[in-house]
Amino acid sequence: MAAQAEDPNKVWALDALKARGEKVYAANCVACHQASGQGVKGTFPALDGSKIVTGPKEAQIDRVLNGKQGTAMAAFGTQLSDTDIAAAITYTRNSWGNKTGEAVQPAEVKSQRK
């Protein structure tokens, strides 16, 4: 897989990560969290305004890598590359009403893998 061959130490610009993240989000996240980031009330939480999405990066990286037990939130750590996870997180942290201005780099995801 080409994604695995990417250098996780490459530093990406926020705009480049966000653009890639929009594609990763559309392919992996949109069914539950919706294109609007509003989720499905009572089933899938909204990402727009979420404390995990707008809070410390480490918590969101952990959630995407490892999922959340007892919920429908799947672990994407074995399915997506460090770059794709970083891109999707960067997209959600800088979309809808979320304006963190932060990019999550692939190396940050790599360092949190267990």
Buried (B, 14 or more C-beta within 10 A) or exposed (E): EEEEEBEBEEEBEBEEBBBBBBEBBEEBBEEBBBEEBBBEEEEBBBBBEBEBBBEEBEEBBBBBBBBEEEEEBBBBBEEBBBBBBBBBBBBBBBBBEBEBEBBBBBBBBBEBEE
